[in-house]
Amino acid sequence: QKEVEQDPGPLSVPEGAIVSLNCTYSNSAFQYFMWYRQYSRKGPELLMYTYSSGNKEDGRFTAQVDKSSKYISLFIRDSQPSDSATYLCAMSDYRDDKIIFGKGTRLHILP
Amino acid sequence: NAGVTQTPKFQVLKTGQSMTLQCAQDMNHEYMSWYRQDPGMGLRLIHYSVGAGITDQGEVPNGYNVSRSTTEDFPLRLLSAAPSQTSVYFCASSYSRQGNNSPLHFGNGTRLTVT
């Protein structure tokens, strides 16, 4: 079992819909959880950064971490065509200097 | 402020050739790393460095060497290119070691084809 699992999609939703993106993980020592957005032919850019369990909100984006279930989510409200990109979850263990990424989910927002 | 700069943007190599992918950052970041990104495989860590003079292996280090003689630069060397090394390579840096609310900043990648 890979340390981080993420459905690669593609996921297509109409403009204005709520998008839910998810990752599961197996390493219970992970404490730092991140979501990156990657546009075509560009490097990933950080969207959200969360420590331990709980929710974090930033504009239209909400990140949730459930450590008991080893499950993290990213919600996008009022989705826009400009949100079309690949979304990668990532996580790290405070004892380790490695960040492990999921495979990424390709998201298409249909106008 | 250029951020993380990778050169070249594109490269084609023949099997057995060697080359160096360059990465430079101007943010005085302590931590730097190299990832490769392949379809269906996501980002996989090759090597990383927590400071000048210190490097360590990631998930897929075989066939690659790194060194960190300065804070700014972290080159990745392919010793003898193989078709399996065809990929997009990303360099990333962050202010400090992981676990300190220190997100990664990525370059825009080097697209490498090995024939």
HADDOCK unambig.tbl for C-alpha pairs under 7 A between the chains (distance, minus, plus):
assign (segid A and resid 32 and name CA) (segid B and resid 99 and name CA) 6.62 0.50 0.50
assign (segid A and resid 42 and name CA) (segid B and resid 108 and name CA) 4.88 0.50 0.50
assign (segid A and resid 43 and name CA) (segid B and resid 106 and name CA) 5.41 0.50 0.50
assign (segid A and resid 43 and name CA) (segid B and resid 107 and name CA) 5.55 0.50 0.50
assign (segid A and resid 43 and name CA) (segid B and resid 108 and name CA) 4.41 0.50 0.50
assign (segid A and resid 43 and name CA) (segid B and resid 109 and name CA) 6.29 0.50 0.50
assign (segid A and resid 44 and name CA) (segid B and resid 106 and name CA) 6.11 0.50 0.50
assign (segid A and resid 45 and name CA) (segid B and resid 105 and name CA) 6.78 0.50 0.50
assign (segid A and resid 45 and name CA) (segid B and resid 106 and name CA) 6.86 0.50 0.50
assign (segid A and resid 46 and name CA) (segid B and resid 103 and name CA) 6.90 0.50 0.50
assign (segid A and resid 93 and name CA) (segid B and resid 99 and name CA) 6.89 0.50 0.50
assign (segid A and resid 94 and name CA) (segid B and resid 98 and name CA) 6.80 0.50 0.50
assign (segid A and resid 94 and name CA) (segid B and resid 99 and name CA) 4.67 0.50 0.50
assign (segid A and resid 97 and name CA) (segid B and resid 97 and name CA) 6.15 0.50 0.50
assign (segid A and resid 97 and name CA) (segid B and resid 98 and name CA) 5.12 0.50 0.50
assign (segid A and resid 101 and name CA) (segid B and resid 42 and name CA) 6.91 0.50 0.50
assign (segid A and resid 101 and name CA) (segid B and resid 43 and name CA) 5.88 0.50 0.50
assign (segid A and resid 102 and name CA) (segid B and resid 42 and name CA) 6.14 0.50 0.50
assign (segid A and resid 103 and name CA) (segid B and resid 40 and name CA) 6.48 0.50 0.50
assign (segid A and resid 103 and name CA) (segid B and resid 41 and name CA) 5.59 0.50 0.50
assign (segid A and resid 103 and name CA) (segid B and resid 42 and name CA) 3.67 0.50 0.50
assign (segid A and resid 103 and name CA) (segid B and resid 43 and name CA) 6.64 0.50 0.50
assign (segid A and resid 104 and name CA) (segid B and resid 42 and name CA) 6.18 0.50 0.50
